[in-house]
Amino acid sequence: MTAPTITPEAAQFHDLWCGDYCPTCNPAGEHADRCARQCSLTEPDAVTWGGGVRLLCEYVCDRCGHQWRRADLWTPENLGFVPQRSAA
């Protein structure tokens, strides 16, 4: 008799969330080959939302230590935040 197996449910953020490519490790960004993209993909260390239409993500590359910020890549909706719209 075999023990029943439990299949874990997929997490909301399956692999990486709000990822960006390290500009030092991968200057070609999304145009690089698959291996370069996977090796340089980094999750943010901090995400700040001031209530506007964009998120400020702060990154630190695990490979080279390069630090950078992006405020042009992700929106609050990407993380499930819904900005309240004024009726005025």
C-alpha positions as CSV (number, residue, x, y, z in Angstrom):
1,M,0.0,0.0,0.0
2,T,1.3,3.4,-0.9
3,A,0.9,6.6,1.1
4,P,-1.3,9.2,-0.4
5,T,0.7,12.0,-2.0
6,I,-0.2,15.6,-1.5
7,T,0.4,18.0,-4.4
8,P,1.3,21.4,-3.2
9,E,-0.6,24.3,-4.7
10,A,1.3,26.7,-6.8
11,A,2.2,29.9,-5.0
12,Q,0.9,33.2,-6.3
13,F,4.4,34.3,-7.1
14,H,5.6,31.1,-8.7
15,D,9.2,31.7,-9.4
16,L,10.1,35.4,-9.4
17,W,8.0,38.5,-8.9
18,C,8.7,42.0,-10.1
19,G,11.9,40.7,-11.6
20,D,14.4,42.7,-13.6
21,Y,17.7,41.9,-15.4
22,C,20.9,43.1,-13.8
23,P,22.2,45.8,-16.2
24,T,25.8,44.9,-15.2
25,C,25.5,41.1,-15.7
26,N,23.2,41.4,-18.7
27,P,23.5,44.6,-20.6
28,A,21.3,43.2,-23.4
29,G,18.4,42.9,-21.0
30,E,15.4,41.0,-22.6
31,H,17.3,40.7,-25.9
32,A,19.9,38.3,-24.4
33,D,19.8,34.6,-24.8
34,R,17.8,32.5,-22.3
35,C,20.8,31.5,-20.2
36,A,22.0,35.1,-19.7
37,R,18.4,36.2,-18.8
38,Q,17.9,33.5,-16.3
39,C,21.3,34.1,-14.6
40,S,20.7,37.8,-14.4
41,L,17.1,37.9,-13.3
42,T,16.8,39.4,-9.8
43,E,13.9,40.0,-7.4
44,P,13.5,43.4,-5.7
45,D,14.9,43.8,-2.2
46,A,12.3,46.6,-1.6
47,V,9.1,47.7,-3.2
48,T,7.6,51.1,-2.5
49,W,4.3,52.4,-3.6
50,G,3.3,56.0,-2.9
51,G,-0.3,55.6,-4.1
52,G,0.5,56.6,-7.7
53,V,0.5,54.6,-10.9
54,R,4.0,53.1,-10.5
55,L,6.0,51.0,-8.0
56,L,9.5,51.9,-7.1
57,C,11.6,48.6,-7.0
58,E,15.1,48.5,-5.5
59,Y,17.3,45.7,-6.6
60,V,20.6,44.2,-5.6
61,C,22.1,41.6,-7.9
62,D,23.0,38.3,-6.1
63,R,25.9,37.7,-8.6
64,C,27.8,40.9,-8.8
65,G,26.3,43.1,-6.0
66,H,25.2,45.9,-8.4
67,Q,22.3,48.1,-7.0
68,W,19.7,49.8,-9.1
69,R,16.1,51.2,-8.9
70,R,13.3,51.0,-11.4
71,A,10.1,53.0,-11.3
72,D,9.1,52.4,-14.9
73,L,8.6,48.6,-14.9
74,W,5.8,47.5,-12.6
75,T,2.4,48.9,-11.7
76,P,0.4,48.5,-8.4
77,E,-2.0,46.2,-10.3
78,N,0.8,43.8,-11.0
79,L,1.0,43.1,-7.3
80,G,-2.7,43.2,-6.7
81,F,-2.9,46.7,-5.3
82,V,-5.9,48.6,-6.6
83,P,-5.5,52.4,-6.5
84,Q,-8.6,54.2,-5.5
85,R,-9.8,56.7,-8.0
86,S,-11.2,60.0,-6.9
87,A,-14.8,60.8,-8.1
88,A,-14.0,64.5,-8.1
